Amino acid sequence: MMSNTRKKHSAEFKAKVALQAIRGEETVAQLASRFEIHPTMIHEWKKQMEQSAATVFDRGGKAVSEKRTEETISELYRQIGQLKVERDFLAKRSGA
Protein backbone atom coordinates (compact mmCIF):
# COMPACT_ATOMS: atom_id res chain seq x y z
CA MET A 1 0.00 0.00 0.00
CA MET A 2 1.33 3.41 -0.96
CA SER A 3 1.74 6.08 1.69
CA ASN A 4 0.17 9.43 0.92
CA THR A 5 2.01 11.50 3.51
CA ARG A 6 3.57 14.77 2.52
CA LYS A 7 7.22 15.36 3.17
CA LYS A 8 7.92 18.47 5.22
CA HIS A 9 10.90 20.54 4.16
CA SER A 10 12.78 22.95 6.40
CA ALA A 11 12.89 26.65 5.66
CA GLU A 12 16.62 26.33 5.00
CA PHE A 13 16.02 23.63 2.39
CA LYS A 14 13.31 25.68 0.67
CA ALA A 15 15.55 28.76 0.60
CA LYS A 16 18.43 26.73 -0.83
CA VAL A 17 16.28 25.32 -3.63
CA ALA A 18 14.62 28.68 -4.35
CA LEU A 19 18.00 30.40 -4.61
CA GLN A 20 19.22 27.72 -7.00
CA ALA A 21 16.12 28.30 -9.14
CA ILE A 22 16.61 32.07 -9.10
CA ARG A 23 20.26 31.69 -10.15
CA GLY A 24 19.07 29.78 -13.20
CA GLU A 25 22.21 27.66 -13.51
CA GLU A 26 19.98 24.58 -13.74
CA THR A 27 16.47 24.16 -15.07
CA VAL A 28 13.60 23.61 -12.69
CA ALA A 29 13.34 20.05 -14.02
CA GLN A 30 17.00 19.43 -13.20
CA LEU A 31 16.59 20.88 -9.71
CA ALA A 32 13.44 18.81 -9.15
CA SER A 33 15.32 15.67 -10.10
CA ARG A 34 18.37 16.52 -8.00
CA PHE A 35 16.39 17.45 -4.87
CA GLU A 36 13.67 14.82 -5.48
CA ILE A 37 10.76 17.25 -5.29
CA HIS A 38 7.99 18.26 -7.68
CA PRO A 39 8.77 21.18 -10.01
CA THR A 40 5.60 22.94 -8.82
CA MET A 41 7.11 23.22 -5.34
CA ILE A 42 10.23 24.84 -6.76
CA HIS A 43 8.16 27.38 -8.67
CA GLU A 44 6.15 28.16 -5.52
CA TRP A 45 9.21 28.54 -3.30
CA LYS A 46 10.94 30.72 -5.91
CA LYS A 47 7.84 32.94 -6.13
CA GLN A 48 7.68 33.24 -2.32
CA MET A 49 11.38 34.10 -2.16
CA GLU A 50 11.06 36.80 -4.80
CA GLN A 51 7.97 38.31 -3.17
CA SER A 52 9.50 38.44 0.30
CA ALA A 53 13.04 39.49 -0.67
CA ALA A 54 12.41 43.17 0.00
CA THR A 55 11.29 42.48 3.56
CA VAL A 56 14.73 41.14 4.40
CA PHE A 57 16.12 44.63 4.00
CA ASP A 58 13.10 46.40 5.51
CA ARG A 59 13.25 44.38 8.70
CA GLY A 60 16.98 44.78 9.26
CA GLY A 61 17.25 42.15 11.96
CA LYS A 62 13.79 42.55 13.41
CA ALA A 63 13.04 38.85 12.88
CA VAL A 64 15.46 37.88 15.63
CA SER A 65 14.25 40.59 17.98
CA GLU A 66 10.62 39.65 17.30
CA LYS A 67 11.35 36.07 18.34
CA ARG A 68 13.04 37.30 21.52
CA THR A 69 10.04 39.53 22.21
CA GLU A 70 7.67 36.58 21.81
CA GLU A 71 9.83 34.48 24.14
CA THR A 72 9.89 37.29 26.70
CA ILE A 73 6.11 37.69 26.52
CA SER A 74 5.63 33.94 27.00
CA GLU A 75 7.93 33.95 30.01
CA LEU A 76 6.12 36.93 31.53
CA TYR A 77 2.73 35.24 31.10
CA ARG A 78 4.14 32.14 32.80
CA GLN A 79 5.37 34.25 35.71
CA ILE A 80 2.03 36.06 35.99
CA GLY A 81 0.24 32.72 36.17
CA GLN A 82 2.61 31.50 38.88
CA LEU A 83 2.13 34.70 40.89
CA LYS A 84 -1.67 34.40 40.66
CA VAL A 85 -1.53 30.85 41.99
CA GLU A 86 0.71 31.93 44.86
CA ARG A 87 -1.50 34.93 45.63
CA ASP A 88 -4.63 32.78 45.68
CA PHE A 89 -2.92 30.24 47.92
CA LEU A 90 -1.79 32.92 50.37
CA ALA A 91 -5.23 34.54 50.35
CA LYS A 92 -6.87 31.24 51.29
CA ARG A 93 -4.28 30.61 54.02
CA SER A 94 -4.81 34.04 55.56
CA GLY A 95 -8.59 33.65 55.49
CA ALA A 96 -9.20 36.68 53.27
ABEGO torsion letter per residue (X at the ends): XBBABBBBBBAAAAAAAAAAAAAGABBAAAAAAAAGBBAAAAAAAAAAAAAAAAAAAAAGGAAAAAAAAAAAAAAAAAAAAAAAAAAAAAAAAAGX
